[in-house]
Amino acid sequence: MKHVLFVLTSHDQLGDTGHKTGFWVEEFAAPYYALADAGVAITLASPQGGQPPIDPKSADPAFATPATQRFDADSALQARLADTLPLASVNAADYDAVFYPGGHGPLWDLVDNADSLRLIADTVAAGKPLAAVCHASAALVNAQAADGTPLVAGKQVTGFSNSEEDAVQLTAIVPLLVEDALQAKGGLYRKGADWAPFVVEDGLLITGQNPASSEAVAHALLARLSH
């Protein structure tokens, strides 16, 4: 049985707006069920451990999908989610791949998190796939390859686009723009149409542009794990 580690944000403040953020339910639920239904074991972790914050907007019925509706009725998964492992306690050697769900939270606590950067480096060094969706591609920005160069340098990657950030009117609020930050580290950023599924694979990296891409990223990861 393959074993995937999901790394969720612990950050719940949307800058100094007074509004809440966290992870986006669709970007957790759709990949979780896609992998779990295929027989993959999943462990959940976050920087602080315990309950990772859910972005309240992502729980709005307007953004409901079959996966989020399934999550809303899944008390067992909700209980697991409330008890994530502290990121400092996880070891890349215990997992076959790592998956980072998005939401705006990762922009604050997964860009420079030493435990996350170690996990990413160890995962890639071991030749294991690493997947990220939407804003969680920011977790790759400061990650390094074994030779100390930026992990994304020369790699095709995607993540939440500048135009999508503009559309949700948070460009002036977020600490970084995923598209710009990846390009600044030498990433070959690609994007599809705003809000449409778009997935990029390059070597061990599998990235998705936005919430609509989350399930497709999971299927790409599943295909990689099946090889």
C-alpha positions as CSV (number, residue, x, y, z in Angstrom):
1,M,0.0,0.0,0.0
2,K,1.3,3.5,-0.9
3,H,1.4,6.1,1.8
4,V,1.0,9.8,1.1
5,L,1.5,12.7,3.6
6,F,-0.8,15.7,3.3
7,V,0.6,18.9,4.7
8,L,-2.0,21.6,5.6
9,T,-1.6,25.1,6.8
10,S,-2.0,26.2,10.4
11,H,-2.4,29.9,9.6
12,D,-5.9,31.4,9.9
13,Q,-5.5,35.2,9.5
14,L,-5.9,36.9,6.2
15,G,-3.1,39.5,6.7
16,D,-4.4,42.3,8.8
17,T,-7.9,42.4,7.2
18,G,-9.5,40.9,10.3
19,H,-10.9,38.1,8.0
20,K,-10.1,34.4,8.5
21,T,-8.3,32.1,6.0
22,G,-6.8,28.6,6.1
23,F,-6.9,25.7,3.7
24,W,-9.5,25.5,0.9
25,V,-11.8,22.5,1.5
26,E,-12.1,21.4,-2.1
27,E,-8.3,21.3,-2.4
28,F,-8.1,18.9,0.5
29,A,-11.2,16.8,0.1
30,A,-11.1,16.1,-3.7
31,P,-7.5,14.8,-3.6
32,Y,-8.0,13.0,-0.3
33,Y,-10.9,11.0,-1.6
34,A,-9.3,10.4,-5.0
35,L,-6.3,8.8,-3.3
36,A,-8.1,7.1,-0.5
37,D,-10.7,5.5,-2.8
38,A,-7.7,4.1,-4.8
39,G,-6.4,2.4,-1.7
40,V,-3.7,4.9,-0.7
41,A,-3.0,5.4,3.0
42,I,-3.0,9.1,4.0
43,T,-1.4,10.8,7.0
44,L,-2.3,14.4,7.8
45,A,0.2,17.0,9.2
46,S,0.4,20.8,9.7
47,P,3.0,23.1,11.2
48,Q,1.3,23.3,14.6
49,G,-0.4,20.0,14.5
50,G,-4.0,19.6,15.6
51,Q,-6.9,21.2,13.7
52,P,-5.8,23.1,10.7
53,P,-8.1,26.1,10.0
54,I,-10.6,25.9,7.2
55,D,-11.1,29.0,5.0
56,P,-14.7,29.9,5.8
57,K,-15.3,31.0,2.2
58,S,-14.4,27.5,1.0
59,A,-17.2,26.1,3.2
60,D,-19.8,28.4,1.5
61,P,-22.5,26.3,-0.3
62,A,-21.7,28.4,-3.4
63,F,-18.3,26.5,-3.7
64,A,-19.7,23.1,-2.9
65,T,-18.6,20.1,-5.0
66,P,-19.3,16.4,-4.6
67,A,-16.0,16.1,-2.6
68,T,-16.8,18.9,-0.2
69,Q,-20.3,17.6,0.3
70,R,-18.8,14.2,1.1
71,F,-16.4,15.8,3.5
72,D,-19.2,17.7,5.3
73,A,-20.9,14.3,6.0
74,D,-17.7,12.5,6.9
75,S,-17.4,12.7,10.7
76,A,-14.5,10.1,10.6
77,L,-12.4,12.3,8.3
78,Q,-13.3,15.4,10.3
79,A,-12.0,13.7,13.4
80,R,-8.8,12.8,11.7
81,L,-8.4,16.3,10.5
82,A,-8.7,17.7,14.0
83,D,-5.7,15.7,15.0
84,T,-3.0,16.3,12.4
85,L,0.6,15.5,13.3
86,P,3.0,18.4,14.0
87,L,5.1,18.9,10.9
88,A,8.3,18.7,13.0
89,S,7.5,15.1,13.9
90,V,7.2,13.7,10.3
91,N,9.9,11.9,8.4
92,A,10.0,11.9,4.6
93,A,11.3,8.3,4.7
94,D,7.9,7.1,6.0
95,Y,5.9,8.2,2.9
96,D,5.9,7.6,-0.8
97,A,4.8,11.1,-1.7
98,V,3.8,14.4,-0.2
99,F,0.8,16.5,-1.1
100,Y,0.2,20.2,-0.3
101,P,-3.4,21.4,-0.5
102,G,-3.9,25.1,-1.0
103,G,-5.9,28.0,0.4
104,H,-4.4,31.3,1.3
105,G,-3.0,30.1,4.6
106,P,0.2,28.5,3.1
107,L,1.3,31.9,1.9
108,W,2.0,32.8,5.5
109,D,3.2,29.6,7.2
110,L,4.6,27.2,4.6
111,V,6.9,29.4,2.5
112,D,9.7,29.6,5.1
113,N,8.8,26.8,7.4
114,A,12.0,24.9,8.1
115,D,10.3,21.6,8.7
116,S,8.4,21.9,5.4
117,L,11.5,22.9,3.5
118,R,13.4,19.9,5.0
119,L,10.5,17.6,4.1
120,I,10.4,18.8,0.5
121,A,14.2,18.5,0.2
122,D,14.2,15.0,1.6
123,T,11.3,13.8,-0.5
124,V,12.9,15.0,-3.7
125,A,16.3,13.7,-2.8
126,A,14.7,10.3,-2.3
127,G,13.2,10.4,-5.8
128,K,9.6,10.6,-4.5
129,P,6.9,12.8,-6.1
130,L,5.8,16.0,-4.6
131,A,2.4,17.6,-5.4
132,A,0.9,21.0,-4.6
133,V,-2.3,22.8,-5.6
134,C,-3.1,26.5,-6.0
135,H,-1.5,28.7,-3.3
136,A,0.3,25.7,-1.8
137,S,2.8,25.9,-4.7
138,A,4.3,28.7,-2.6
139,A,5.7,26.0,-0.4
140,L,8.1,25.3,-3.2
141,V,9.4,28.9,-3.6
142,N,12.2,28.6,-1.1
143,A,12.8,24.9,-1.3
144,Q,16.2,23.8,-2.5
145,A,17.6,21.0,-4.6
146,A,20.5,18.9,-3.2
147,D,23.0,21.3,-4.7
148,G,21.5,24.3,-3.0
149,T,19.9,25.8,-6.1
150,P,16.2,26.7,-6.0
151,L,14.2,23.5,-6.5
152,V,11.9,25.1,-9.1
153,A,14.7,26.6,-11.2
154,G,14.3,25.4,-14.8
155,K,11.2,23.4,-13.8
156,Q,7.8,23.9,-15.3
157,V,5.4,24.7,-12.5
158,T,2.0,26.3,-11.9
159,G,0.0,27.7,-9.0
160,F,-2.6,30.4,-8.4
161,S,-2.1,33.0,-11.1
162,N,-1.8,36.8,-10.7
163,S,-5.0,37.3,-12.6
164,E,-6.9,34.9,-10.3
165,E,-5.5,36.7,-7.3
166,D,-6.6,40.0,-8.8
167,A,-10.1,38.5,-9.4
168,V,-10.5,37.7,-5.7
169,Q,-9.2,41.2,-4.9
170,L,-6.4,40.0,-2.6
171,T,-3.3,41.1,-4.6
172,A,-2.6,43.9,-2.1
173,I,-3.2,41.6,0.9
174,V,-1.2,38.5,0.3
175,P,2.6,38.4,1.3
176,L,3.5,37.1,-2.1
177,L,2.0,36.4,-5.5
178,V,2.6,32.7,-6.3
179,E,3.2,33.3,-10.1
180,D,5.8,36.0,-9.5
181,A,7.5,34.2,-6.6
182,L,8.0,31.0,-8.6
183,Q,9.3,33.0,-11.6
184,A,11.7,34.9,-9.3
185,K,13.3,31.6,-8.3
186,G,13.8,30.5,-12.0
187,G,10.5,28.5,-12.2
188,L,9.1,28.2,-15.7
189,Y,5.6,29.2,-14.7
190,R,2.7,28.1,-16.9
191,K,-1.0,28.7,-16.6
192,G,-4.3,27.8,-18.2
193,A,-7.5,29.8,-18.3
194,D,-8.5,31.3,-15.0
195,W,-10.5,28.9,-12.8
196,A,-10.2,26.0,-15.2
197,P,-8.3,22.8,-14.4
198,F,-4.6,23.0,-15.2
199,V,-1.9,20.6,-14.1
200,V,1.9,20.7,-14.8
201,E,4.2,17.8,-14.3
202,D,8.0,18.2,-14.4
203,G,10.2,15.5,-13.0
204,L,9.1,14.8,-9.4
205,L,6.9,18.0,-9.2
206,I,3.2,17.9,-9.9
207,T,1.5,21.3,-9.5
208,G,-2.1,22.5,-10.1
209,Q,-3.2,26.1,-10.8
210,N,-6.4,26.5,-8.8
211,P,-9.1,24.7,-6.8
212,A,-10.5,23.2,-10.0
213,S,-7.2,21.5,-10.6
214,S,-7.0,19.7,-7.2
215,E,-8.6,16.4,-8.3
216,A,-6.5,16.3,-11.5
217,V,-3.3,16.7,-9.5
218,A,-4.4,13.8,-7.3
219,H,-4.9,11.6,-10.3
220,A,-1.5,12.6,-11.7
221,L,0.0,11.7,-8.4
222,L,-1.8,8.4,-8.4
223,A,-0.5,7.6,-11.8
224,R,3.0,8.3,-10.6
225,L,2.6,6.1,-7.6
226,S,1.3,3.3,-9.8
227,H,4.4,3.1,-11.9
